[in-house]
Every structure is written in structure tokens, then in C-alpha cells.
Amino acid sequence: MITFFQIINIVSGISLLVFIHEFGHFIVAKIFKVRILTFAFGFGPDLVKSTYNGTKYCIKIIPFGGFVSMAGENPKDVKGLKDEYLSLKWYKKVLIAFAGPFSNYIFAVFLFIFIFNVYGVQTISINSSIGAVVKNYPAEFSGLLPGDKIKSIDGIKVDKWNDLCINIRKRANKRAFFIIDRKGHSFELSIPIAKDPITKLGAIGITPVVIKTKISFFKSLYLGVKTLVIQIVMTVVYLVDKLISFEKPSIAGPIGVIHTMVDATKNGAYSYVKLIAIISTALGLFNLLPIPMVDGGMIILFLVEGLSRKQMKMKFIQIYNGIGLIFIITIFLFATYNDLIRLNVDKLFR
């Protein structure tokens, strides 16, 4: 059951990320003197509004995300005026489109710096001790507790966390006998090992012991940028690998994101802030993918315009965006399907 506090955290978190993305577009568009029609926080009817220099600034009744509306943004409305978005030089349009995802990256780095500076660096212990037990998974139902140390699985000795993971992963849909050490006393547990529907690997729902180390602000700054780069590179490598292998990538849709955010709010501020940073990184990366209609697709369109030295015809942009819309809807449906599979599997362990 989702609580009111969790709903507030989910709505505020997603809204902030969308708002920051749109604010990036807004600032750079202003720099290039594009006429901004509306800059809004939320959707629906206006709750509070004010007009300044021809731009309506408003807070809407549904506080979920936001948007910036620019003159000449819709190909149908372009009149060729110099303050219209699509009438700008190609490189200015590229910078405006890039500013949204870049703002998400900047915000993610800020959050990573905050995490490292406040909570320190967290490293995983190499031994086979359990740091936490995931709710609604076999480990919890079998009676495993944080602090327990797994000594062997089906008679195979495990001293390191990596060895433990390898042995669990290859026993999907099987029952295994674990020797557990709890405060110096050993006993045996028979635990059914679940099969992850996406990775097809075994899992019982345990995490390793985490060791925290305090670091300086400048070290936090370095690690914040490094973490952002690692997140981006790992995601791109994963997607490229799946495309080359003709395999379905495991991606989360709105249901999956909300479900993960609910779990994060239960685990405290650290988990919540870290998740928002990761989502902000993912949002920036998704918008830079070469998909028509999103920022990355538009950047490619404007780069082609710059190389050919010919402004794109408005009819072509309309068709281009239409293809992008179909593609985005397809991704949305696929991600939602993955979300529903994960939720149904979670229910099996309840």
C-alpha cells in the first residue's frame, strides 16, 4: 500500500527532474532570444500565473513535471521570424535541444556529490555476510537475517560474496541447502531459489555488507562526475550489446520507475536521493538517443541541416516527428510489459 508520504516523494521527484530538463531548454532559448510563450510547472488549469515580457509563467493545478512552449516550435506555426525556434541557425537549435539533457546530467552530478559528501564512499565487503534481506523474497521467508554469514551451498564452501552469487545464480528454480553462521552458531536452511524473469538467473533476495568511508568535498566532486560517466557508458554498452545480439533489453517503464521509487522511499534518504540521481542520468541519456521527436533525434536533424547548409522543410520535420512518436509509444508499451512481468514475479514471493 502506497502511503501519502511516498506519493509526495514520487510526484516531487519526477516533477523536479522534468522541470530541470525544461529549465535547461528555457535558459538557452532565452540566451538566443527565442520568444518563449509559456514556462509552466505542472499541467492542467493554471493555479498561479504571471506574464512578463510576453512570457506566461505559471504553476498549474497538477504538480507533475512541466514544459516550455517556444514560438515556432510546431512546424505548422513557423512564419520565418527570427525569434522562432525552428527559424534559428542550426547550431543554436542544437544547443537548445542539448540543454535539456545536459541540465539533467548537471543535476545528477550535484546529487552524486551530495551523496558522496554526506554519506561517504560505500564499498561492498568481499566476504559472504548478509548486509540486508530483500522483502518478499525467499531469503526473508526462510528466516535469513542481516549479519548472517553463508558458509556453504549444497556442500560447496563459499568464502567470498562473488562465489556466493555464482552458486545462487546457477541454481534458479531449485531448492538448495545453506549452512549459515549466526553469531558463532552454525545451522542448516533449505531455501528455494527463485528465477529472475529478465536475467533468467537465480536469486534469493540478499545484499552484501556495505562499508562506508568519509571523503573530502573535492574527492566527492571527482567521484560525482566519474559516477555520471560510468552510468552513461554502462547503459550505452548494455543497449548496444543487446542490439548487436538481437536480444530484448531490460528497461523500466513508468510502473517500474514508480515501484522502484516506492522501495527507495522505504529505505531512507540515501536510497531516494541516489535513485533520483540515477533517473536523472537515465532521463538525460534517453533524450539524447537518436530517436525522432526527442532531443537526440532533433539534434541529428539539425546537424544534417548544418552539413547540407539547407534548412529542413517543415513537412519533413512533421513526418520525422510522427515516426518518432510511433517509436516512443512502442518503447513505452514494451517497458510497461516488462514492468508488469516484474510485478507479477514479485507477487509470487509474497
Number of C-alpha atoms within 10 A of each C-alpha: 5 9 9 9 10 18 15 10 17 23 15 14 22 19 18 21 25 21 23 22 28 25 22 20 23 22 14 19 24 14 10 16 14 22 19 23 17 18 21 23 26 22 17 12 11 15 13 12 12 10 11 7 8 11 15 16 19 20 19 19 14 15 18 20 22 23 19 20 19 22 19 23 14 15 16 11 12 15 12 12 13 15 18 21 27 27 21 19 15 22 14 18 22 20 16 23 25 22 23 26 28 21 22 29 25 19 19 28 26 16 20 26 23 19 21 23 20 15 14 19 17 14 12 13 15 14 18 23 25 20 18 19 21 12 15 15 21 21 22 18 15 13 10 21 16 15 17 19 22 24 22 20 20 12 11 14 15 20 16 15 20 13 16 20 18 13 20 19 19 15 17 19 16 13 13 17 15 19 20 20 17 16 9 8 8 13 10 14 15 13 20 21 23 25 20 17 13 13 9 13 18 22 22 25 17 21 17 20 20 15 12 13 11 14 14 11 15 11 15 23 18 14 18 22 17 14 18 20 15 11 14 18 13 11 14 14 11 13 17 13 13 14 12 8 9 9 10 11 16 14 17 21 18 12 16 20 17 17 16 15 24 20 16 21 19 11 11 10 12 14 16 21 20 17 20 22 25 21 19 29 26 20 18 26 21 15 22 21 16 16 21 23 23 18 24 22 20 24 25 17 21 24 16 15 17 16 9 10 12 11 16 17 10 15 10 11 19 15 13 17 17 14 14 18 16 13 14 16 11 12 15 16 12 17 20 18 16 20 20 15 14 16 13 11 14 14 10 10 14 10
